[in-house]
Each structure stands twice: as structure tokens, then as C-alpha cells.
Amino acid sequence: MDKKAKKRVRLMQISAIISVAIILILGARTKDFVRAVLSDGDNFEVRLEEDTDVTNHQQVYRLYKNNSYMGDIDYNRYSLLDKIGRTDIRYCVLIEEAKALTYSVLLGAMLIIAIVIAASSIDGTPFTKKNANRIRWIGVLQFGLAIVPGLVGFLMSFFRFEYTSLSFSVTQFYMFAIGVAIMILAQVFDHGVQLQEDVDSIA
């Protein structure tokens, strides 16, 4: 088996593993989202408890469903009030699951495009116009990671609760900066495409 064939086999194996991982993650996120949609609001409860993992007796807010611990939470995200002053923990859980599902879909799309780029480079140069455009799409999806999940959460909160705000965190800023870096990389690829075309025309 020659080197190209070995690379092709290795890429197929890696692609299969990543594809299965994407499917499992998306399946789990979708399952959690559907469960939140179908669940009874009375099943959820937020409790203020002492964190036994630290020695300073710090108290944390924890989410429970049917008395089963689900995780520590940011209380501000679960204390939003509707027009008549009621909280809706189930809907807050739904918002968080929708945001997580959005993240997973965007990340999955980015990984698929990366696999396509790698596959197209096995038998030749990676410097092609298609790959440059694919990198741009990864950049667009990266911008989406910085913006879309937060926007989804804001819109869902806006239609259910009285007071909502759209904030831009440091993490989102970093994601946006990574998107800019990817777009710059796409420009570098464009330059590589031009150089490759010049070399091919001379040859």
C-alpha cells in the first residue's frame, strides 16, 4: 500500500470516528432538548446548597429534576420573571438546552467542512478555490458560535419574560476574534491558490 492509500485509509478512519462523535453529540443534545420540551414544569427545582467540595462553606444554586441533581447553575438565568411576576424554571432549562443544541450544530458543521478540506487535499494541493471558500464558511460558522446561541437565548427570553438583556461576554469576544483569524487564513489560502495557478501555468 502506497503513502497516498495509507493517508486515505487513515483519513477515512478519522472521519468515521469524528462523524460518529458528531452524531452522538447531536443526538444527545437533541434528546435533552426534546425532554425539556416534553417535561412537566413542576419536575424542576432550584435549590441553594452548600458546596461540599470547598472548605469555605460557599453556597451554590443547583438544578434538580424529580429530586435528581442536574448541575450547578447561574441563578440569574433561572430567576427571570414573566409579566405577572412568575418564574418558569422549565422554560429556562429549555433556553439553555436550545443554546447547547445550537452550539453543537454549528460545531458539527465546522468539523464536517474540515473533514471535506482534508479529504480534498489527499490527492493534490490543498490550495484550491473550493477549500478557500470552505475555510470562509468555517469562519462564518465561528462568527455564528459567537453570536447565534446568545441570540437564540435572548429571543426565547424576550417572548416569555418581562425583562431580558443581550450581553456580549469575554468568551464571545474570543470566539469572534477566532472567526477573524479564520477569515485571514482564508485570504492566505486565496493567495496560495493564485501562486499554485501561476506554478501550474508555468509548468
Beta strands, then each sheet from edge to edge (+ up, - down):
strand 1: 44-50
strand 2: 59-65
strand 3: 68-72
sheet 1: 1+ 2- 3+
end
